[in-house]
Amino acid sequence: MSQTEYVFQNTSFQAELNRLRSIEAIFDPATRRRLLSAGLKRGMRCLEVGAGAGSIMAWIASEIGPSGRVTAVDINTRFIGNPPPNVQLLSGDIQTVPLKPDSFNLIHARYVLVHIPEYQTVLQILWRSLKPGGSIVIEEPDFSAFRAIEGSDAGKRAFKNIHQAINQMYSSKGIDPALGMKLPILFQELGAKEVVVENDAPISRGGSDIAEMMRMSSIPLKEKYIATEKATPADIDDYEAFTADPDSAAIYYATIGVIGWKEGVA
Ligand SMILES: C[S@@+](CC[C@H](N)C(=O)[O-])C[C@H]1O[C@@H](n2cnc3c(N)ncnc32)[C@H](O)[C@@H]1O
């Protein structure tokens, strides 16, 4: 399996922590709702893949209580301080960390598989480690869903160029920028039953939390965007202005959240 470098690997500690905290503030409510509807409850064995700054890991730990256990995996655990006592923190690549078959009641990953070209193999590894009757919740982006709706001509042009660059950056690393859209089919291929699919494509004003999070992501990645030759340094400046302009509106990307169950009795 390839060890593709995670695009934010070399971002400074504070900038990356701020970005991860902003992702958590925006998306944790929907994730918590999905995990509860996937049957999260006390005493469960759970796997949190790509725990990031750890808010969902900590929330699962409190929901399952002291009789439950969370295994949290990330290639970079630098943002997680002291995990709660019922968390086992594993620093490593989800492609290679040893996971026993049939060992988890619930598995969750958000915005992680999109960074791994061999996401299908990872899904199979996760599926194998799920107990019969267990559930899996995967939330991944579809970066191809971008659309500028309102804003200055320069802003809308920069938005289009930057988002084409984002798609190109991922494609050139062998990553599918529209992975979220494939999840329902991938779940079907795994043999998941009762699959629930949600497609969130919010329309965000400049200055909103999503626009600000995308601005924060564009700062460490700007050289990578320019290297695609889809965007110029001027586009970076115009995009920053677009994300801050309260008169702009855009779909930055969609998040597809999918829940599936493994045949059998929990
Ligand atoms: C965009 S962040 C999302 C963090 C968290 N899941 C969230 O949504 O708040 C992606 C996370 O996946 C981790 N990651 C990327 N590739 C990974 C891999 N191959 N194995 C384990 N973790 C990985 C990164 O270190 C990072 O913490």
The ligand as a MOL file (V3000), in Angstrom:
LIG
                    3D

  0  0  0     0  0            999 V3000
M  V30 BEGIN CTAB
M  V30 COUNTS 27 29 0 0 0
M  V30 BEGIN ATOM
M  V30 1 C -9.1600 16.4920 7.6070 0
M  V30 2 S -8.5440 15.7360 9.0580 0 CHG=1
M  V30 3 C -10.0760 15.2060 9.8330 0
M  V30 4 C -9.9190 14.9680 11.3080 0
M  V30 5 C -11.1860 14.4550 12.0040 0
M  V30 6 N -11.5960 13.1740 11.4490 0
M  V30 7 C -12.3010 15.4570 11.8810 0
M  V30 8 O -13.1230 15.3330 10.9530 0
M  V30 9 O -12.3730 16.3740 12.7200 0 CHG=-1
M  V30 10 C -7.8770 14.1870 8.4830 0
M  V30 11 C -7.2220 13.3800 9.6020 0
M  V30 12 O -6.8940 12.0860 9.0880 0
M  V30 13 C -5.5740 11.7550 9.4820 0
M  V30 14 N -5.0510 10.8200 8.4730 0
M  V30 15 C -4.7480 11.0750 7.1720 0
M  V30 16 N -4.3140 9.9610 6.5630 0
M  V30 17 C -4.3500 8.9690 7.5010 0
M  V30 18 C -4.0060 7.5840 7.4860 0
M  V30 19 N -3.5400 7.0070 6.3720 0
M  V30 20 N -4.1670 6.8600 8.6290 0
M  V30 21 C -4.6210 7.4550 9.7610 0
M  V30 22 N -4.9560 8.7660 9.8430 0
M  V30 23 C -4.8150 9.5080 8.7260 0
M  V30 24 C -4.8500 13.1000 9.5250 0
M  V30 25 O -3.6730 13.0500 10.3180 0
M  V30 26 C -5.9300 13.9990 10.1140 0
M  V30 27 O -5.9130 13.9930 11.5220 0
M  V30 END ATOM
M  V30 BEGIN BOND
M  V30 1 1 1 2
M  V30 2 1 2 3
M  V30 3 1 2 10
M  V30 4 1 3 4
M  V30 5 1 4 5
M  V30 6 1 5 6
M  V30 7 1 5 7
M  V30 8 2 7 8
M  V30 9 1 7 9
M  V30 10 1 10 11
M  V30 11 1 11 12
M  V30 12 1 11 26
M  V30 13 1 12 13
M  V30 14 1 13 14
M  V30 15 1 13 24
M  V30 16 1 14 15
M  V30 17 1 14 23
M  V30 18 2 15 16
M  V30 19 1 16 17
M  V30 20 1 17 18
M  V30 21 2 17 23
M  V30 22 1 18 19
M  V30 23 2 18 20
M  V30 24 1 20 21
M  V30 25 2 21 22
M  V30 26 1 22 23
M  V30 27 1 24 25
M  V30 28 1 24 26
M  V30 29 1 26 27
M  V30 END BOND
M  V30 END CTAB
M  END
